[in-house]
């Protein structure tokens, strides 16, 4: 089949009137062309989201303190459309075992999420999948509506999120195809909104340990169970992008002891903590960042091969993590915002209170 005819065929399958299964199949088969950096190499989140699969996490839980023990919570959990959120690239919803699939667009007071959510079941658990950069990888990291994405997850009933993304390695020990589950972040972004607070409500949540230990351990255990190299712990540098690091920046991050560099996960972690959603990242090493000698010699073909291998591994890790995720939550994430709001209740504008009712209503009265 000629390239033109192939594109036409895929376009027809992806059209709004096509069946959901046909559109998903088309997304998986569309060939993606990587974009090289000025140095000729590829790293963090450079390629289409269809290669950047993401893992997942799971589980519903009834936290055992304070306002959370309110009447009707079990009913709310039963009615929730999802208990586990996956933030990743196109294709994960088509992995073996993902059933009862349907799409849903979620409205939020912060605008539109990156894409319609794909809802379904995986290993007997309700799952919500979101393509972070949208289908076709059309949204820059700096353009992502992080607030809408996390708010929508909360609205769907999600209590745990596992986010999978491609990263560049800052250490020799983290090799391409290795997975790193970081427990710390360094913020090198400057054009992003990363809080739900504001507009008359002042709030601060603890963020010393930015990752949910339960979710992170589940991801690490899942790696081990399916034979993927997974390293629990490490520091993820979140840079603004979309350009990749200069060699000076890359060496600076190494001097800080950081492990990997990416462009997306920190804002998600911050907002998930405010929304009282457990969150962890699976960082899939694509290649070494530009600090390493020989970096410029990496070819597109080598990078694509690694991305395909990472995608296959991520699908297996996600499935194992979902199956093993505890159903009940006992971590502090579930009440992270309990004492966050500092503004006196009578000083909070009615509009702001209504806007954040889903997130903080139980604390605002």
C-alpha positions in Angstrom: 0.0 0.0 0.0 1.3 3.4 -0.9 2.0 5.9 1.9 -0.8 8.2 0.6 -3.3 5.3 0.6 -2.1 4.1 4.0 -2.6 7.6 5.5 -6.0 7.8 3.9 -7.0 4.5 5.4 -5.8 5.4 8.8 -7.6 8.8 8.6 -10.8 7.0 7.8 -10.5 4.7 10.7 -9.7 7.6 13.0 -12.7 9.7 11.9 -15.3 10.7 14.5 -17.8 8.3 13.0 -15.5 5.3 13.1 -15.9 2.7 15.9 -13.9 3.2 19.1 -12.0 -0.1 18.4 -11.1 1.0 14.9 -9.9 4.4 16.0 -7.7 2.9 18.7 -6.3 0.4 16.2 -5.5 3.2 13.9 -3.7 5.2 16.5 -1.5 2.2 17.3 -0.5 1.7 13.6 0.2 5.3 12.6 4.0 5.5 12.1 5.6 8.2 14.2 8.6 10.2 13.1 11.0 11.2 15.9 12.3 14.8 16.1 15.9 15.3 16.7 17.4 17.9 19.0 20.0 20.4 17.8 22.7 17.9 18.8 21.2 15.2 16.7 20.1 13.0 19.6 16.8 12.2 21.1 15.8 12.2 24.8 13.1 13.1 27.1 9.6 12.9 25.7 10.7 13.7 22.2 8.8 11.2 20.4 5.1 10.7 19.8 3.0 9.8 22.7 2.2 6.5 21.1 5.6 5.3 22.1 5.5 6.9 25.5 3.3 4.4 27.3 2.6 4.9 30.9 2.0 2.8 33.7 -0.6 2.8 36.2 -1.7 2.5 39.7 -4.6 1.5 41.5 -7.0 1.1 44.2 -9.7 2.5 46.1 -9.5 3.1 49.8 -11.2 4.5 52.7 -8.8 6.6 54.6 -9.3 6.4 58.2 -9.4 9.8 59.6 -11.4 12.8 60.2 -13.8 14.2 57.6 -13.1 11.2 55.4 -15.2 8.9 57.5 -18.4 10.6 56.3 -21.7 8.8 55.5 -22.1 7.9 51.9 -18.5 7.4 51.1 -18.9 3.7 50.2 -21.8 4.7 47.9 -19.6 7.3 46.2 -16.9 4.7 45.7 -19.4 2.3 44.2 -20.6 4.9 41.7 -17.1 6.1 40.8 -16.3 5.6 37.1 -12.6 4.8 37.9 -10.4 4.0 40.9 -7.1 4.0 39.1 -5.7 6.7 36.8 -3.1 6.1 34.1 -1.5 9.2 32.5 0.4 8.2 29.4 0.6 8.1 25.7 -1.8 6.6 23.0 -2.1 2.9 23.0 -2.2 1.8 26.6 -5.9 1.3 26.5 -5.4 -1.3 23.7 -3.2 -3.5 25.8 -4.3 -7.1 26.4 -6.8 -7.4 29.2 -8.3 -3.9 28.9 -12.0 -4.5 28.6 -15.4 -2.7 28.5 -13.8 0.3 26.9 -15.6 3.6 26.3 -14.6 7.2 26.0 -15.8 10.2 28.1 -15.0 13.9 27.9 -14.9 15.5 31.3 -15.7 19.1 32.0 -13.7 21.0 34.6 -13.7 24.6 36.0 -10.1 24.8 34.7 -10.8 24.1 31.1 -10.5 21.0 29.0 -8.2 18.1 29.8 -5.6 17.0 27.2 -8.0 14.4 25.7 -11.2 12.4 26.2 -10.6 9.8 28.9 -10.7 6.2 28.0 -12.5 4.2 30.7 -12.5 0.5 31.1 -11.4 -2.4 33.3 -8.0 -3.9 33.7 -7.4 -6.9 35.9 -10.8 -6.4 37.5 -10.2 -2.8 38.4 -11.9 0.3 37.1 -9.3 2.4 35.1 -9.2 5.8 33.5 -6.6 6.4 30.9 -5.5 9.9 29.7 -3.1 10.6 26.8 -1.1 13.5 28.4 -0.1 15.1 25.2 -3.4 14.3 23.4 -3.7 11.8 20.5 -1.1 12.5 17.9 1.2 14.1 20.6 0.0 17.6 19.8 0.4 19.4 23.1 3.8 20.8 24.3 4.8 20.1 27.9 4.5 23.8 28.7 1.0 23.9 27.1 -0.5 21.1 29.2 -3.5 21.9 31.3 -2.3 20.0 34.4 -5.1 21.4 36.6 -7.8 20.2 34.3 -6.2 16.7 33.9 -5.9 16.1 37.6 -9.3 17.7 38.5 -10.9 15.4 35.9 -9.3 12.4 37.4 -10.7 13.4 40.8 -14.1 13.9 39.3 -14.1 10.4 37.8 -13.4 9.0 41.3 -9.7 8.2 40.8 -7.8 7.7 44.0 -4.4 6.5 42.6 -2.5 7.6 39.6 0.5 6.0 38.0 2.2 8.2 35.4 4.6 6.7 32.8 6.9 8.9 30.8 10.1 8.8 28.8 13.2 10.4 30.3 16.9 11.0 29.7 19.4 9.3 32.1 21.7 11.4 34.2 23.7 8.5 35.5 25.6 5.7 33.9 23.8 3.1 36.0 20.4 4.0 34.5 20.6 2.4 31.1 18.2 2.7 28.1 15.1 0.4 28.8 15.6 0.7 32.6 12.7 2.0 34.6 13.2 4.4 37.4 10.5 5.1 40.0 11.7 8.4 41.5 10.8 9.5 45.1 12.0 13.1 44.7 11.7 16.0 42.2 13.6 19.2 41.4 11.6 21.9 39.7 13.2 23.7 36.7 10.0 24.9 35.2 8.8 28.5 35.1 5.8 28.9 32.8 3.3 26.6 34.6 0.5 26.8 37.1 0.9 24.0 39.6 -1.7 24.6 42.3 -5.5 24.7 42.7 -5.3 27.4 45.3 -5.5 31.1 44.6 -8.3 33.5 43.7 -9.1 34.1 47.3 -8.1 30.8 48.9 -4.6 30.4 50.3 -3.4 26.8 51.0 -0.2 24.8 51.5 0.2 21.1 51.5 3.2 19.1 52.7 5.4 18.0 49.8 8.6 16.8 51.4 7.8 13.3 50.1 6.2 14.1 46.8 5.4 10.5 45.8 3.0 8.0 47.3 5.2 5.2 48.7 2.5 2.6 48.3 2.0 3.3 44.6 5.8 3.5 44.0 6.4 0.2 45.7 3.6 -1.4 43.7 5.2 -0.2 40.5 8.6 -1.4 41.5 7.3 -4.8 42.6 5.5 -5.0 39.2 8.7 -4.4 37.4 10.4 -7.2 39.3 7.4 -9.6 38.7 7.6 -9.2 34.9 11.3 -9.1 34.5 11.8 -5.4 33.8 14.7 -3.5 35.4 13.0 -1.2 37.9 14.8 1.0 40.4 12.9 2.3 43.3 14.0 5.8 44.4 15.9 8.6 42.7 15.5 12.3 41.7 13.6 13.5 38.6 14.5 16.9 37.3 11.5 18.5 35.7 12.7 21.0 33.1 10.6 23.5 31.1 11.5 22.5 27.6 10.6 22.1 24.8 14.3 22.3 24.1 16.5 19.7 25.7 19.2 20.4 28.2 22.5 22.2 27.3 25.5 20.2 28.2 26.2 22.7 31.1 22.7 22.1 32.4 23.0 18.3 32.1 26.2 18.4 34.1 24.7 20.7 36.7 21.9 18.2 37.3 24.4 15.5 37.7 26.3 17.5 40.2 23.1 17.7 42.2 22.9 13.9 42.3 19.8 13.8 40.1 18.9 10.6 38.2 16.7 11.4 35.3 15.4 14.5 33.4 11.9 15.0 32.0 9.4 17.7 31.3 6.0 16.8 32.7 5.6 14.9 36.0 6.3 17.4 38.8 3.2 19.5 38.2 1.1 16.4 38.1 2.6 15.3 41.5 1.9 18.7 43.1 -1.7 18.8 42.0 -2.4 15.2 42.8 -1.2 15.9 46.4 -3.5 18.9 46.7 -6.4 16.7 45.3 -5.5 14.0 47.8 -4.8 11.5 45.0 -1.9 9.0 45.4 0.7 9.5 42.7 3.8 7.9 41.4 5.9 8.1 38.3 7.5 5.3 36.2 10.3 7.0 34.3 11.3 5.0 31.3 14.9 5.7 30.2 15.1 6.4 26.5 18.8 7.3 26.3 21.5 9.2 28.2 21.2 12.9 28.4 23.8 15.1 26.5 26.4 14.9 29.4 27.6 11.5 28.2 30.5 11.2 25.7 29.2 9.6 22.5 25.7 11.0 23.0 25.7 12.6 19.6 26.4 9.3 18.0 23.0 7.8 19.0 20.9 7.2 15.9 17.2 7.6 15.4 16.9 3.9 14.7 18.4 3.0 18.1 16.1 5.4 19.9 13.0 4.0 18.2 14.0 0.5 19.1 14.4 1.5 22.7 11.0 3.2 22.7 9.3 0.1 21.3 10.9 -2.0 24.0 9.9 0.4 26.7 6.3 0.4 25.4 6.1 -3.3 25.6 7.6 -3.4 29.0 5.3 -0.6 30.3 2.2 -2.6 29.2 3.3 -5.6 31.2 4.3 -3.5 34.2 1.0 -1.6 34.2 -1.0 -4.8 34.1 1.0 -6.3 37.0 0.7 -3.1 39.1 -3.0 -2.8 38.7 -3.5 -6.4 39.7 -1.3 -6.0 42.8 -2.5 -2.6 44.0 -4.1 -2.6 47.4 -7.8 -1.9 47.4 -7.7 0.2 50.6 -5.7 3.4 51.2 -3.9 3.8 54.4 -1.4 6.5 53.4 -1.4 10.2 54.3 -2.2 11.2 50.7 -5.9 10.6 51.4 -6.1 13.6 53.8 -3.2 15.7 52.5 -5.3 18.9 52.3 -7.1 18.5 55.6 -5.1 21.4 57.3 -4.0 23.1 54.1 -6.4 26.0 53.8 -5.2 29.1 55.8 -7.9 31.5 54.6 -10.7 32.2 57.1 -13.9 30.5 55.7 -15.9 33.7 55.8 -13.2 35.5 53.8 -13.3 33.0 50.9 -15.2 34.3 47.8 -18.3 32.2 47.1 -17.1 31.7 43.5 -13.8 30.3 44.6 -15.5 28.0 47.2 -17.8 26.7 44.5 -15.0 26.2 42.0 -13.0 24.0 44.5 -15.9 22.3 46.2 -15.0 18.9 44.7 -11.5 19.1 46.0 -11.8 20.9 49.4 -15.6 21.2 50.1 -15.4 18.8 53.0 -12.9 21.1 54.7 -14.4 24.5 53.8 -17.8 23.8 55.3 
